[in-house]
Amino acid sequence: MLDMEIVRKNSRKVYDAMVYMYRYSFDELEKLTCLGCTELCLALSLLMREGWIEQGRDVDGIRYSPVRVGD
Protein backbone atom coordinates (compact mmCIF):
# COMPACT_ATOMS: atom_id res chain seq x y z
CA MET A 1 0.00 0.00 0.00
CA LEU A 2 1.18 3.49 -0.88
CA ASP A 3 1.67 5.75 2.14
CA MET A 4 1.16 9.33 0.93
CA GLU A 5 2.68 10.76 4.11
CA ILE A 6 5.97 9.03 3.25
CA VAL A 7 5.76 10.24 -0.36
CA ARG A 8 5.15 13.81 0.85
CA LYS A 9 8.05 13.57 3.32
CA ASN A 10 10.35 12.30 0.56
CA SER A 11 9.11 15.03 -1.79
CA ARG A 12 10.03 17.68 0.74
CA LYS A 13 13.46 16.07 1.16
CA VAL A 14 14.00 16.21 -2.62
CA TYR A 15 12.82 19.81 -2.93
CA ASP A 16 14.94 20.93 0.02
CA ALA A 17 17.99 19.26 -1.56
CA MET A 18 17.49 21.28 -4.75
CA VAL A 19 18.82 24.51 -3.20
CA TYR A 20 22.40 23.87 -4.33
CA MET A 21 21.99 24.03 -8.12
CA TYR A 22 19.31 24.83 -10.68
CA ARG A 23 19.16 21.56 -12.68
CA TYR A 24 19.58 18.00 -11.47
CA SER A 25 19.76 14.60 -13.09
CA PHE A 26 17.95 11.66 -11.53
CA ASP A 27 21.29 10.20 -10.43
CA GLU A 28 22.32 13.45 -8.75
CA LEU A 29 19.05 13.61 -6.83
CA GLU A 30 19.35 9.94 -5.87
CA LYS A 31 22.80 10.61 -4.37
CA LEU A 32 21.76 13.87 -2.68
CA THR A 33 18.66 12.44 -1.03
CA CYS A 34 19.74 8.82 -0.45
CA LEU A 35 16.31 7.70 -1.71
CA GLY A 36 15.80 4.54 -3.70
CA CYS A 37 14.65 4.65 -7.31
CA THR A 38 10.97 4.02 -6.55
CA GLU A 39 10.85 6.49 -3.67
CA LEU A 40 12.54 9.18 -5.76
CA CYS A 41 10.22 8.58 -8.72
CA LEU A 42 7.16 8.97 -6.50
CA ALA A 43 8.57 12.10 -4.88
CA LEU A 44 9.41 13.68 -8.25
CA SER A 45 5.98 12.78 -9.63
CA LEU A 46 4.26 14.47 -6.70
CA LEU A 47 6.46 17.58 -6.96
CA MET A 48 5.76 17.87 -10.70
CA ARG A 49 2.03 17.31 -10.26
CA GLU A 50 1.87 20.01 -7.57
CA GLY A 51 3.94 22.46 -9.67
CA TRP A 52 7.01 22.63 -7.45
CA ILE A 53 9.47 21.32 -10.06
CA GLU A 54 9.72 20.97 -13.84
CA GLN A 55 11.13 18.16 -15.92
CA GLY A 56 13.07 18.97 -19.08
CA ARG A 57 15.55 17.49 -21.49
CA ASP A 58 18.96 18.79 -22.47
CA VAL A 59 21.95 17.29 -24.29
CA ASP A 60 22.86 15.31 -21.16
CA GLY A 61 19.40 13.80 -20.64
CA ILE A 62 16.43 14.44 -18.38
CA ARG A 63 16.81 17.21 -15.79
CA TYR A 64 14.66 18.39 -12.90
CA SER A 65 14.47 22.04 -11.85
CA PRO A 66 12.62 23.86 -9.09
CA VAL A 67 9.95 26.22 -10.40
CA ARG A 68 10.88 29.80 -9.65
CA VAL A 69 7.97 31.85 -8.47
CA GLY A 70 7.70 35.12 -10.35
CA ASP A 71 9.67 34.02 -13.43
TORTORDREN-730881 format. One record per residue: residue in three letters; x, z, y of N, C-alpha, C, O, CB in turn; residue number from 1. Coordinates in steps of 0.02 Angstrom, whole numbers, plus 50000, padded with zeros to 5 digits. Atoms other than C-alpha are relative to their C-alpha. Glycine has a CB too. Layout:
N
{code->Ala, n_c1->X, n_c3->Z, n_c2->Y, ca_c1->X, ca_c3->Z, ca_c2->Y, c_c1->X, c_c3->Z, c_c2->Y, o_c1->X, o_c3->Z, o_c2->Y, cb_c1->X, cb_c3->Z, cb_c2->Y, pos->NUM} .
...
//
This chain:
71
{code->Met, n_c1->50042, n_c3->50000, n_c2->49941, ca_c1->50000, ca_c3->50000, ca_c2->50000, c_c1->50044, c_c3->50000, c_c2->50062, o_c1->50096, o_c3->50033, o_c2->50064, cb_c1->49952, cb_c3->50061, cb_c2->50000, pos->1} .
{code->Leu, n_c1->49964, n_c3->50006, n_c2->49937, ca_c1->50059, ca_c3->49956, ca_c2->50175, c_c1->49983, c_c3->50058, c_c2->50046, o_c1->49925, o_c3->50069, o_c2->50062, cb_c1->49984, cb_c3->49933, cb_c2->50033, pos->2} .
{code->Asp, n_c1->50009, n_c3->49944, n_c2->49955, ca_c1->50084, ca_c3->50107, ca_c2->50287, c_c1->50016, c_c3->49977, c_c2->50071, o_c1->50074, o_c3->49969, o_c2->50089, cb_c1->50045, cb_c3->50061, cb_c2->49980, pos->3} .
{code->Met, n_c1->49990, n_c3->50027, n_c2->49933, ca_c1->50058, ca_c3->50046, ca_c2->50466, c_c1->50039, c_c3->50048, c_c2->50045, o_c1->50072, o_c3->50026, o_c2->50092, cb_c1->49933, cb_c3->49985, cb_c2->50032, pos->4} .
{code->Glu, n_c1->49961, n_c3->49954, n_c2->49960, ca_c1->50134, ca_c3->50205, ca_c2->50538, c_c1->50075, c_c3->49988, c_c2->49990, o_c1->50114, o_c3->49992, o_c2->50037, cb_c1->49982, cb_c3->50073, cb_c2->49982, pos->5} .
{code->Ile, n_c1->49929, n_c3->50015, n_c2->50014, ca_c1->50299, ca_c3->50163, ca_c2->50452, c_c1->50019, c_c3->49934, c_c2->50032, o_c1->50074, o_c3->49928, o_c2->50061, cb_c1->50012, cb_c3->49997, cb_c2->49923, pos->6} .
{code->Val, n_c1->49986, n_c3->50065, n_c2->49969, ca_c1->50288, ca_c3->49982, ca_c2->50512, c_c1->50008, c_c3->50009, c_c2->50075, o_c1->50054, o_c3->49980, o_c2->50105, cb_c1->49944, cb_c3->49949, cb_c2->49985, pos->7} .
{code->Arg, n_c1->49995, n_c3->49987, n_c2->49927, ca_c1->50258, ca_c3->50043, ca_c2->50691, c_c1->50064, c_c3->50037, c_c2->50017, o_c1->50097, o_c3->50022, o_c2->50067, cb_c1->49938, cb_c3->50040, cb_c2->50023, pos->8} .
{code->Lys, n_c1->49938, n_c3->49963, n_c2->49988, ca_c1->50403, ca_c3->50166, ca_c2->50679, c_c1->50060, c_c3->49953, c_c2->49994, o_c1->50105, o_c3->49956, o_c2->50036, cb_c1->50006, cb_c3->50058, cb_c2->49949, pos->9} .
{code->Asn, n_c1->49946, n_c3->50048, n_c2->50008, ca_c1->50517, ca_c3->50028, ca_c2->50615, c_c1->50001, c_c3->49950, c_c2->50057, o_c1->50055, o_c3->49929, o_c2->50079, cb_c1->49994, cb_c3->49964, cb_c2->49933, pos->10} .
{code->Ser, n_c1->50005, n_c3->50047, n_c2->49945, ca_c1->50455, ca_c3->49911, ca_c2->50751, c_c1->50031, c_c3->50030, c_c2->50063, o_c1->50068, o_c3->49996, o_c2->50099, cb_c1->49928, cb_c3->49980, cb_c2->50014, pos->11} .
{code->Arg, n_c1->49971, n_c3->49966, n_c2->49942, ca_c1->50501, ca_c3->50037, ca_c2->50884, c_c1->50076, c_c3->50004, c_c2->49993, o_c1->50112, o_c3->49996, o_c2->50042, cb_c1->49970, cb_c3->50070, cb_c2->50008, pos->12} .
{code->Lys, n_c1->49928, n_c3->49996, n_c2->50013, ca_c1->50673, ca_c3->50058, ca_c2->50804, c_c1->50033, c_c3->49933, c_c2->50015, o_c1->50086, o_c3->49930, o_c2->50046, cb_c1->50013, cb_c3->50021, cb_c2->49926, pos->13} .
{code->Val, n_c1->49974, n_c3->50067, n_c2->49988, ca_c1->50700, ca_c3->49869, ca_c2->50810, c_c1->50001, c_c3->49986, c_c2->50076, o_c1->50052, o_c3->49965, o_c2->50103, cb_c1->49958, cb_c3->49947, cb_c2->49964, pos->14} .
{code->Tyr, n_c1->50004, n_c3->50014, n_c2->49928, ca_c1->50641, ca_c3->49853, ca_c2->50990, c_c1->50051, c_c3->50042, c_c2->50039, o_c1->50084, o_c3->50016, o_c2->50084, cb_c1->49929, cb_c3->50014, cb_c2->50026, pos->15} .
{code->Asp, n_c1->49952, n_c3->49957, n_c2->49966, ca_c1->50747, ca_c3->50001, ca_c2->51047, c_c1->50072, c_c3->49976, c_c2->49989, o_c1->50114, o_c3->49984, o_c2->50033, cb_c1->49993, cb_c3->50072, cb_c2->49974, pos->16} .
{code->Ala, n_c1->49933, n_c3->50025, n_c2->50015, ca_c1->50900, ca_c3->49922, ca_c2->50963, c_c1->50015, c_c3->49937, c_c2->50039, o_c1->50074, o_c3->49918, o_c2->50045, cb_c1->50006, cb_c3->49986, cb_c2->49926, pos->17} .
{code->Met, n_c1->49991, n_c3->50064, n_c2->49965, ca_c1->50874, ca_c3->49762, ca_c2->51064, c_c1->50022, c_c3->50009, c_c2->50073, o_c1->50018, o_c3->49961, o_c2->50111, cb_c1->49936, cb_c3->49960, cb_c2->49997, pos->18} .
{code->Val, n_c1->49979, n_c3->49989, n_c2->49931, ca_c1->50941, ca_c3->49840, ca_c2->51225, c_c1->50071, c_c3->49975, c_c2->50013, o_c1->50092, o_c3->49969, o_c2->50071, cb_c1->49996, cb_c3->50074, cb_c2->50017, pos->19} .
{code->Tyr, n_c1->49930, n_c3->50017, n_c2->49992, ca_c1->51120, ca_c3->49784, ca_c2->51194, c_c1->50012, c_c3->49927, c_c2->50019, o_c1->50059, o_c3->49912, o_c2->50057, cb_c1->50036, cb_c3->50014, cb_c2->49936, pos->20} .
{code->Met, n_c1->49991, n_c3->50071, n_c2->49986, ca_c1->51100, ca_c3->49594, ca_c2->51201, c_c1->49931, c_c3->49970, c_c2->50013, o_c1->49880, o_c3->50005, o_c2->50008, cb_c1->50037, cb_c3->49963, cb_c2->49941, pos->21} .
{code->Tyr, n_c1->50063, n_c3->50033, n_c2->49988, ca_c1->50966, ca_c3->49466, ca_c2->51241, c_c1->49972, c_c3->49966, c_c2->49938, o_c1->49911, o_c3->49966, o_c2->49928, cb_c1->50007, cb_c3->49950, cb_c2->50056, pos->22} .
{code->Arg, n_c1->50023, n_c3->50036, n_c2->50060, ca_c1->50958, ca_c3->49366, ca_c2->51078, c_c1->50034, c_c3->50028, c_c2->49938, o_c1->50093, o_c3->50045, o_c2->49939, cb_c1->50013, cb_c3->49924, cb_c2->50006, pos->23} .
{code->Tyr, n_c1->49975, n_c3->49972, n_c2->50063, ca_c1->50979, ca_c3->49426, ca_c2->50900, c_c1->49981, c_c3->49957, c_c2->49941, o_c1->49926, o_c3->49929, o_c2->49939, cb_c1->49974, cb_c3->50072, cb_c2->49990, pos->24} .
{code->Ser, n_c1->50017, n_c3->50031, n_c2->50064, ca_c1->50988, ca_c3->49346, ca_c2->50730, c_c1->49969, c_c3->50053, c_c2->49955, o_c1->49974, o_c3->50113, o_c2->49969, cb_c1->50063, cb_c3->49967, cb_c2->49966, pos->25} .
{code->Phe, n_c1->50029, n_c3->49954, n_c2->50048, ca_c1->50897, ca_c3->49423, ca_c2->50583, c_c1->50055, c_c3->50046, c_c2->49972, o_c1->50046, o_c3->50106, o_c2->49966, cb_c1->49965, cb_c3->49962, cb_c2->49942, pos->26} .
{code->Asp, n_c1->49945, n_c3->49960, n_c2->50028, ca_c1->51064, ca_c3->49479, ca_c2->50510, c_c1->50026, c_c3->50053, c_c2->50049, o_c1->50041, o_c3->50109, o_c2->50029, cb_c1->50058, cb_c3->49954, cb_c2->49980, pos->27} .
{code->Glu, n_c1->49978, n_c3->49951, n_c2->49950, ca_c1->51116, ca_c3->49563, ca_c2->50673, c_c1->49951, c_c3->50058, c_c2->50004, o_c1->49971, o_c3->50116, o_c2->50007, cb_c1->50007, cb_c3->49966, cb_c2->50069, pos->28} .
{code->Leu, n_c1->50050, n_c3->49947, n_c2->49997, ca_c1->50952, ca_c3->49658, ca_c2->50680, c_c1->50001, c_c3->50043, c_c2->49937, o_c1->49991, o_c3->50104, o_c2->49940, cb_c1->49931, cb_c3->49971, cb_c2->50011, pos->29} .
{code->Glu, n_c1->49996, n_c3->49963, n_c2->50063, ca_c1->50968, ca_c3->49706, ca_c2->50497, c_c1->50057, c_c3->50051, c_c2->50003, o_c1->50049, o_c3->50108, o_c2->49981, cb_c1->50009, cb_c3->49952, cb_c2->49940, pos->30} .
{code->Lys, n_c1->49943, n_c3->49955, n_c2->49995, ca_c1->51140, ca_c3->49782, ca_c2->50531, c_c1->49989, c_c3->50054, c_c2->50052, o_c1->50007, o_c3->50112, o_c2->50041, cb_c1->50063, cb_c3->49960, cb_c2->50016, pos->31} .
{code->Leu, n_c1->50013, n_c3->49951, n_c2->49947, ca_c1->51088, ca_c3->49866, ca_c2->50693, c_c1->49951, c_c3->50055, c_c2->49981, o_c1->49961, o_c3->50113, o_c2->49998, cb_c1->49974, cb_c3->49965, cb_c2->50061, pos->32} .
{code->Thr, n_c1->50054, n_c3->49953, n_c2->50015, ca_c1->50933, ca_c3->49948, ca_c2->50622, c_c1->50006, c_c3->50033, c_c2->49932, o_c1->49972, o_c3->50083, o_c2->49918, cb_c1->49934, cb_c3->49965, cb_c2->50005, pos->33} .
{code->Cys, n_c1->49994, n_c3->49975, n_c2->50069, ca_c1->50987, ca_c3->49978, ca_c2->50441, c_c1->49934, c_c3->49996, c_c2->49962, o_c1->49921, o_c3->50036, o_c2->49917, cb_c1->50026, cb_c3->50072, cb_c2->50000, pos->34} .
{code->Leu, n_c1->50062, n_c3->50011, n_c2->50036, ca_c1->50816, ca_c3->49915, ca_c2->50385, c_c1->50011, c_c3->49947, c_c2->49947, o_c1->50053, o_c3->49903, o_c2->49955, cb_c1->49943, cb_c3->49978, cb_c2->50048, pos->35} .
{code->Gly, n_c1->49998, n_c3->50051, n_c2->50052, ca_c1->50790, ca_c3->49815, ca_c2->50227, c_c1->49964, c_c3->49937, c_c2->50024, o_c1->49931, o_c3->49938, o_c2->50076, cb_c1->49968, cb_c3->50026, cb_c2->49936, pos->36} .
{code->Cys, n_c1->50028, n_c3->50065, n_c2->49982, ca_c1->50733, ca_c3->49634, ca_c2->50232, c_c1->49924, c_c3->50004, c_c2->50011, o_c1->49899, o_c3->49980, o_c2->50062, cb_c1->50015, cb_c3->49949, cb_c2->49947, pos->37} .
{code->Thr, n_c1->50073, n_c3->49996, n_c2->49995, ca_c1->50548, ca_c3->49672, ca_c2->50201, c_c1->49980, c_c3->50043, c_c2->50059, o_c1->49935, o_c3->50024, o_c2->50097, cb_c1->49971, cb_c3->50029, cb_c2->49935, pos->38} .
{code->Glu, n_c1->50018, n_c3->49956, n_c2->49945, ca_c1->50542, ca_c3->49816, ca_c2->50324, c_c1->50013, c_c3->49967, c_c2->50068, o_c1->49974, o_c3->49974, o_c2->50114, cb_c1->50040, cb_c3->50065, cb_c2->49995, pos->39} .
{code->Leu, n_c1->49984, n_c3->50035, n_c2->49938, ca_c1->50627, ca_c3->49712, ca_c2->50459, c_c1->49951, c_c3->49943, c_c2->50013, o_c1->49929, o_c3->49934, o_c2->50070, cb_c1->50072, cb_c3->49973, cb_c2->49998, pos->40} .
{code->Cys, n_c1->50050, n_c3->50054, n_c2->49992, ca_c1->50511, ca_c3->49564, ca_c2->50429, c_c1->49933, c_c3->50027, c_c2->50026, o_c1->49904, o_c3->49999, o_c2->50072, cb_c1->49989, cb_c3->49963, cb_c2->49933, pos->41} .
{code->Leu, n_c1->50063, n_c3->49970, n_c2->49978, ca_c1->50358, ca_c3->49675, ca_c2->50448, c_c1->50005, c_c3->50025, c_c2->50072, o_c1->49959, o_c3->50016, o_c2->50111, cb_c1->49980, cb_c3->50058, cb_c2->49954, pos->42} .
{code->Ala, n_c1->49991, n_c3->49975, n_c2->49932, ca_c1->50428, ca_c3->49756, ca_c2->50605, c_c1->50002, c_c3->49943, c_c2->50050, o_c1->49971, o_c3->49947, o_c2->50103, cb_c1->50065, cb_c3->50042, cb_c2->50005, pos->43} .
{code->Leu, n_c1->49997, n_c3->50057, n_c2->49955, ca_c1->50470, ca_c3->49588, ca_c2->50684, c_c1->49932, c_c3->49966, c_c2->50008, o_c1->49913, o_c3->49946, o_c2->50062, cb_c1->50051, cb_c3->49949, cb_c2->49974, pos->44} .
{code->Ser, n_c1->50067, n_c3->50030, n_c2->49998, ca_c1->50299, ca_c3->49519, ca_c2->50639, c_c1->49954, c_c3->50039, c_c2->50047, o_c1->49918, o_c3->50009, o_c2->50087, cb_c1->49969, cb_c3->49997, cb_c2->49930, pos->45} .
{code->Leu, n_c1->50042, n_c3->49958, n_c2->49957, ca_c1->50213, ca_c3->49665, ca_c2->50724, c_c1->50021, c_c3->49993, c_c2->50073, o_c1->49978, o_c3->49986, o_c2->50117, cb_c1->50004, cb_c3->50074, cb_c2->49978, pos->46} .
{code->Leu, n_c1->49976, n_c3->50007, n_c2->49931, ca_c1->50323, ca_c3->49652, ca_c2->50879, c_c1->49981, c_c3->49932, c_c2->50030, o_c1->49963, o_c3->49928, o_c2->50088, cb_c1->50076, cb_c3->50009, cb_c2->50002, pos->47} .
{code->Met, n_c1->50020, n_c3->50066, n_c2->49975, ca_c1->50288, ca_c3->49465, ca_c2->50894, c_c1->49925, c_c3->49996, c_c2->50012, o_c1->49902, o_c3->49970, o_c2->50062, cb_c1->50021, cb_c3->49946, cb_c2->49950, pos->48} .
{code->Arg, n_c1->50074, n_c3->50001, n_c2->49993, ca_c1->50101, ca_c3->49487, ca_c2->50866, c_c1->49977, c_c3->50039, c_c2->50061, o_c1->49929, o_c3->50019, o_c2->50093, cb_c1->49968, cb_c3->50029, cb_c2->49937, pos->49} .
{code->Glu, n_c1->50019, n_c3->49959, n_c2->49943, ca_c1->50094, ca_c3->49621, ca_c2->51000, c_c1->50033, c_c3->49977, c_c2->50066, o_c1->50022, o_c3->50007, o_c2->50118, cb_c1->50018, cb_c3->50073, cb_c2->49987, pos->50} .
{code->Gly, n_c1->49970, n_c3->50029, n_c2->49940, ca_c1->50197, ca_c3->49516, ca_c2->51123, c_c1->50061, c_c3->50035, c_c2->50026, o_c1->50080, o_c3->50024, o_c2->50084, cb_c1->49950, cb_c3->49999, cb_c2->50052, pos->51} .
{code->Trp, n_c1->49941, n_c3->49964, n_c2->49978, ca_c1->50350, ca_c3->49628, ca_c2->51131, c_c1->50064, c_c3->49958, c_c2->49994, o_c1->50111, o_c3->49967, o_c2->50032, cb_c1->50008, cb_c3->50064, cb_c2->49961, pos->52} .
{code->Ile, n_c1->49942, n_c3->50043, n_c2->50010, ca_c1->50473, ca_c3->49497, ca_c2->51066, c_c1->49977, c_c3->49928, c_c2->49989, o_c1->49918, o_c3->49915, o_c2->49974, cb_c1->50043, cb_c3->50024, cb_c2->49940, pos->53} .
{code->Glu, n_c1->50012, n_c3->50071, n_c2->50014, ca_c1->50486, ca_c3->49308, ca_c2->51048, c_c1->50048, c_c3->49977, c_c2->49947, o_c1->50103, o_c3->50005, o_c2->49939, cb_c1->50007, cb_c3->49957, cb_c2->50065, pos->54} .
{code->Gln, n_c1->49958, n_c3->50031, n_c2->50051, ca_c1->50556, ca_c3->49204, ca_c2->50908, c_c1->50015, c_c3->49930, c_c2->50024, o_c1->49970, o_c3->49894, o_c2->50045, cb_c1->49967, cb_c3->50000, cb_c2->49929, pos->55} .
{code->Gly, n_c1->49981, n_c3->50067, n_c2->49980, ca_c1->50653, ca_c3->49046, ca_c2->50948, c_c1->50057, c_c3->49974, c_c2->49957, o_c1->50085, o_c3->50011, o_c2->49916, cb_c1->50021, cb_c3->49999, cb_c2->50074, pos->56} .
{code->Arg, n_c1->49947, n_c3->50031, n_c2->50040, ca_c1->50778, ca_c3->48926, ca_c2->50874, c_c1->50052, c_c3->49973, c_c2->50048, o_c1->50036, o_c3->49944, o_c2->50100, cb_c1->49971, cb_c3->49943, cb_c2->49955, pos->57} .
{code->Asp, n_c1->49945, n_c3->50031, n_c2->49963, ca_c1->50948, ca_c3->48877, ca_c2->50940, c_c1->50046, c_c3->49967, c_c2->49949, o_c1->50029, o_c3->49963, o_c2->49890, cb_c1->50038, cb_c3->50051, cb_c2->50044, pos->58} .
{code->Val, n_c1->49955, n_c3->50035, n_c2->50045, ca_c1->51097, ca_c3->48786, ca_c2->50865, c_c1->50025, c_c3->50044, c_c2->49943, o_c1->50045, o_c3->50018, o_c2->49890, cb_c1->50059, cb_c3->49973, cb_c2->50038, pos->59} .
{code->Asp, n_c1->49977, n_c3->49954, n_c2->50051, ca_c1->51143, ca_c3->48942, ca_c2->50766, c_c1->49945, c_c3->50023, c_c2->49953, o_c1->49959, o_c3->50057, o_c2->49904, cb_c1->50032, cb_c3->50060, cb_c2->50032, pos->60} .
{code->Gly, n_c1->50055, n_c3->49979, n_c2->50043, ca_c1->50970, ca_c3->48968, ca_c2->50690, c_c1->49945, c_c3->50036, c_c2->50039, o_c1->49938, o_c3->50027, o_c2->50099, cb_c1->50025, cb_c3->50045, cb_c2->49944, pos->61} .
{code->Ile, n_c1->50056, n_c3->49963, n_c2->49971, ca_c1->50821, ca_c3->49081, ca_c2->50722, c_c1->50027, c_c3->50061, c_c2->50038, o_c1->50071, o_c3->50096, o_c2->50013, cb_c1->49949, cb_c3->50021, cb_c2->49946, pos->62} .
{code->Arg, n_c1->49980, n_c3->49943, n_c2->49958, ca_c1->50841, ca_c3->49210, ca_c2->50861, c_c1->49938, c_c3->50038, c_c2->50023, o_c1->49884, o_c3->50009, o_c2->50030, cb_c1->50042, cb_c3->49978, cb_c2->50060, pos->63} .
{code->Tyr, n_c1->50054, n_c3->49957, n_c2->49976, ca_c1->50733, ca_c3->49355, ca_c2->50919, c_c1->50022, c_c3->50029, c_c2->50067, o_c1->50079, o_c3->50051, o_c2->50075, cb_c1->49983, cb_c3->50057, cb_c2->49949, pos->64} .
{code->Ser, n_c1->49985, n_c3->49976, n_c2->49933, ca_c1->50724, ca_c3->49407, ca_c2->51102, c_c1->49943, c_c3->50045, c_c2->50025, o_c1->49884, o_c3->50031, o_c2->50012, cb_c1->50011, cb_c3->49941, cb_c2->50048, pos->65} .
{code->Pro, n_c1->50053, n_c3->49960, n_c2->49969, ca_c1->50631, ca_c3->49545, ca_c2->51193, c_c1->49967, c_c3->49959, c_c2->50056, o_c1->50000, o_c3->49920, o_c2->50090, cb_c1->50029, cb_c3->50068, cb_c2->50029, pos->66} .
{code->Val, n_c1->50037, n_c3->50034, n_c2->49946, ca_c1->50497, ca_c3->49480, ca_c2->51311, c_c1->50013, c_c3->50039, c_c2->50064, o_c1->50004, o_c3->50100, o_c2->50066, cb_c1->49924, cb_c3->49995, cb_c2->49984, pos->67} .
{code->Arg, n_c1->49986, n_c3->49967, n_c2->49936, ca_c1->50544, ca_c3->49518, ca_c2->51490, c_c1->49938, c_c3->49997, c_c2->50043, o_c1->49914, o_c3->49943, o_c2->50061, cb_c1->50060, cb_c3->49966, cb_c2->50036, pos->68} .
{code->Val, n_c1->50059, n_c3->49995, n_c2->49958, ca_c1->50399, ca_c3->49577, ca_c2->51592, c_c1->50017, c_c3->49975, c_c2->50070, o_c1->50068, o_c3->49995, o_c2->50099, cb_c1->49972, cb_c3->50072, cb_c2->50003, pos->69} .
{code->Gly, n_c1->49989, n_c3->50025, n_c2->49933, ca_c1->50385, ca_c3->49483, ca_c2->51756, c_c1->50038, c_c3->49935, c_c2->50002, o_c1->50045, o_c3->49906, o_c2->50056, cb_c1->50035, cb_c3->50050, cb_c2->50041, pos->70} .
{code->Asp, n_c1->49965, n_c3->50064, n_c2->50001, ca_c1->50483, ca_c3->49329, ca_c2->51701, c_c1->49951, c_c3->49942, c_c2->49998, o_c1->49971, o_c3->49884, o_c2->49997, cb_c1->50048, cb_c3->49995, cb_c2->49940, pos->71} .
//
